Amino acid sequence: MRTRGIAALALLPFLGAGCGQLQATATSPSGHDAPSSLGQTVTSLHSHPQAIEPVAGAAAPSAAPSPGPTEVSVGSSTGGALPQPTSIAQIREQLAESGMTASPNQATLTPDGLAVAPIDAPPAVQAVITAGNEIARLPYRYGGGHLTYEDTAYDCSGSISYVFAAAHLLNRIVVSGQLENWGEPGPGKWITVFANAGHTFMYVAGLRFDTVALAETGSRWSDTPADEPDLSTFAVRHPVGL
């Protein structure tokens, strides 16, 4: 497994209802209850993605952070008893065992629910797919991935925040409503994000990455088309240049 290290990610305050909003309190590493309104800067993340400044059009931080910042660590206090993101070494082994080969410009879905990145995909797209594989089969939890970057479960926006940070496309954990105005409008060549106040999902090189697929296939990756009856309520965005 490669060495893991990450620049500090600032957690944006949760805006409105929907994916990523926490209403209960969370326990801080000191054992005290930390406020669930996250106007705080995380200074002790130790996961592998190297976060940088957001691309043009990314949501700006709130001008009114909550008082009394609380440091939140991604270190597991469970001694590894709970599921964690799969290591890159394990992902490579599983992809090799699948026998699937990469196509030039279309991601391939393996029988085990992992994605094989296209050969011609830009490095950022390959990084998104690699990070997506790491958390593809972790369970869903409302607010998962927001209080800690490397979590044991992720909600919809926590999932996308995780993979975009790994690809240097975000340096903040965002909620679904913030993705409505992130990046550039319209579908992208490689990545297309669908977002509204209550949910977000995306397509990466033709495969869907969505927490809803977990209940159906056991993986966030699927080849399900975007044919929801309420699809018109979603903003369609894409990362700059992708």
C-alpha positions in Angstrom: 0.0 0.0 0.0 1.4 3.4 -0.9 2.1 6.0 1.8 -0.9 8.1 2.6 -0.8 11.9 3.2 -3.1 14.8 2.5 -3.1 18.5 2.7 -5.8 20.0 5.1 -9.3 20.0 3.7 -11.7 22.7 4.9 -15.2 21.5 5.6 -17.9 23.8 4.3 -20.9 24.5 6.5 -23.9 22.4 5.5 -26.3 24.3 3.4 -30.0 23.4 3.6 -31.4 19.9 3.5 -30.2 17.0 1.5 -27.3 14.8 1.0 -24.5 15.6 3.4 -26.4 17.6 6.0 -25.9 16.3 9.6 -28.5 17.1 12.3 -27.0 15.0 15.1 -23.7 15.7 16.8 -20.5 13.8 16.1 -17.9 12.7 18.6 -14.6 14.4 18.3 -11.3 12.5 18.9 -11.2 14.0 22.4 -14.4 12.2 23.2 -16.5 15.4 23.4 -19.4 16.2 21.2 -18.5 18.4 18.2 -21.1 20.7 16.6 -22.5 19.2 13.4 -22.5 22.6 11.6 -19.1 22.3 10.0 -17.6 25.8 9.6 -14.3 24.3 10.7 -10.9 23.5 9.2 -9.6 19.9 9.3 -5.9 19.9 10.1 -5.3 16.2 10.7 -6.3 14.3 7.6 -4.0 11.5 6.7 -5.5 9.9 3.6 -3.8 9.7 0.2 -5.5 12.2 -2.1 -3.5 15.5 -2.4 -6.2 18.2 -2.4 -5.5 21.5 -4.2 -7.5 24.7 -4.8 -10.9 24.1 -6.5 -11.2 24.6 -10.2 -12.9 27.7 -11.5 -16.6 27.8 -10.6 -16.1 25.7 -7.4 -18.3 26.7 -4.5 -16.7 29.3 -2.2 -16.4 28.8 1.5 -19.0 30.4 3.8 -18.2 33.8 5.1 -19.5 33.0 8.5 -17.7 29.9 10.0 -19.0 28.6 13.2 -17.1 29.5 16.3 -14.7 27.2 18.1 -13.1 25.1 15.3 -12.7 21.4 16.2 -10.0 19.3 14.9 -11.2 16.1 13.3 -9.0 13.1 12.6 -9.6 10.4 10.1 -7.7 7.9 12.2 -9.9 4.9 13.0 -10.5 4.4 16.8 -11.9 0.9 16.1 -8.6 -0.8 15.4 -9.8 -1.7 11.9 -12.9 -3.5 13.0 -15.1 -1.4 10.6 -14.8 -1.4 6.8 -12.3 1.1 5.4 -11.6 2.3 1.8 -9.9 -0.5 -0.1 -6.2 0.0 -0.7 -4.9 0.7 -4.2 -2.8 -2.5 -4.1 -6.0 -4.6 -3.4 -7.9 -2.8 -6.2 -5.1 -3.6 -8.7 -5.2 -7.3 -7.6 -9.0 -7.4 -8.0 -8.9 -5.7 -11.4 -6.2 -8.2 -12.5 -8.3 -11.1 -11.3 -11.4 -9.9 -13.2 -9.6 -10.4 -16.5 -11.2 -7.3 -17.9 -9.1 -5.1 -20.2 -9.3 -1.4 -20.7 -11.0 0.1 -23.7 -9.6 3.4 -25.3 -12.3 5.8 -24.1 -15.0 3.9 -22.2 -14.8 2.7 -18.6 -15.4 -1.0 -18.2 -17.5 -2.5 -15.3 -16.1 -5.7 -13.8 -18.4 -8.5 -12.5 -17.4 -7.4 -8.9 -18.5 -3.8 -9.4 -15.2 -2.1 -10.0 -14.4 0.2 -12.9 -11.5 -0.2 -15.3 -10.3 3.2 -16.5 -10.1 3.8 -20.2 -6.6 3.8 -21.7 -6.9 7.2 -23.2 -8.5 8.9 -20.1 -6.7 11.9 -18.7 -4.8 11.4 -15.4 -7.6 13.2 -13.4 -10.2 10.8 -14.8 -8.1 7.8 -14.0 -7.6 9.2 -10.5 -11.3 9.6 -10.0 -11.9 6.0 -11.1 -9.2 4.7 -8.8 -10.6 6.6 -5.8 -14.1 5.5 -6.8 -13.0 1.9 -6.7 -11.6 2.4 -3.2 -15.0 3.3 -1.7 -17.3 1.6 -4.3 -18.5 -1.1 -1.9 -18.5 0.8 1.4 -22.0 1.2 2.8 -24.1 4.3 2.7 -24.5 6.5 5.8 -26.2 9.9 5.8 -23.4 12.4 6.4 -20.7 9.8 5.8 -17.5 11.3 4.6 -18.2 14.8 6.0 -16.9 14.7 9.5 -13.9 12.6 8.5 -12.4 12.3 5.0 -11.5 8.6 5.2 -14.7 7.1 6.6 -16.3 3.8 7.0 -19.4 4.8 5.0 -20.3 7.6 2.6 -23.4 9.5 1.5 -23.8 10.8 -2.1 -21.9 14.0 -1.8 -19.3 12.5 0.6 -18.6 9.9 -2.1 -18.1 12.5 -4.8 -16.0 14.8 -2.5 -13.7 11.8 -1.8 -13.0 11.0 -5.4 -12.7 14.6 -6.6 -10.2 15.4 -3.8 -8.2 12.4 -5.0 -8.1 13.8 -8.5 -7.2 17.3 -7.4 -10.6 18.6 -8.4 -11.8 19.7 -5.0 -10.1 20.8 -1.7 -13.3 20.9 0.3 -16.0 18.4 1.2 -19.2 19.7 -0.3 -22.9 18.8 0.0 -25.1 18.0 -3.0 -26.6 21.5 -3.3 -23.2 23.1 -3.7 -22.4 20.9 -6.7 -25.3 22.5 -8.5 -23.0 25.5 -9.2 -19.7 23.8 -9.3 -17.4 23.5 -12.3 -18.9 24.3 -15.7 -22.5 23.9 -16.9 -23.6 21.0 -19.1 -22.2 17.5 -19.6 -18.5 16.9 -19.8 -16.5 14.8 -22.2 -15.3 12.5 -19.4 -17.2 13.4 -16.2 -20.8 14.7 -15.8 -22.2 15.5 -12.4 -26.0 15.6 -11.7 -26.9 17.5 -8.5 -29.8 19.1 -6.7 -30.4 19.9 -3.0 -31.3 16.3 -2.1 -29.0 14.1 -4.1 -26.0 13.9 -6.5 -24.5 11.3 -8.8 -22.2 11.3 -11.7 -21.0 9.6 -14.9 -17.3 8.9 -15.4 -16.2 7.7 -18.8 -19.7 6.2 -19.3 -20.2 4.5 -16.0 -22.5 5.8 -13.3 -21.2 6.4 -9.8 -24.1 6.7 -7.3 -24.9 5.6 -3.8 -28.3 4.4 -5.0 -26.7 1.6 -6.9 -25.4 0.1 -3.7 -28.8 -1.3 -2.8 -29.1 -2.9 -6.3 -25.6 -4.2 -7.1 -23.5 -3.8 -4.0 -21.3 -1.2 -5.7 -21.5 2.5 -6.4 -20.5 1.8 -10.0 -23.1 0.7 -12.5 -24.1 1.0 -16.1 -27.6 2.4 -15.2 -28.8 5.1 -17.5 -29.8 8.6 -16.3 -33.6 8.1 -16.8 -35.0 9.2 -13.5 -38.5 10.8 -13.7 -37.2 13.9 -11.8 -34.0 14.2 -13.8 -35.0 17.7 -14.9 -34.6 18.9 -11.3 -30.9 18.1 -11.4 -28.3 20.7 -12.4 -25.8 19.2 -14.9 -22.2 20.2 -14.4 -18.7 19.0 -15.2 -15.2 19.7 -14.1 -13.3 22.3 -16.1 -11.6 20.7 -19.0 -13.1 17.3 -18.5 
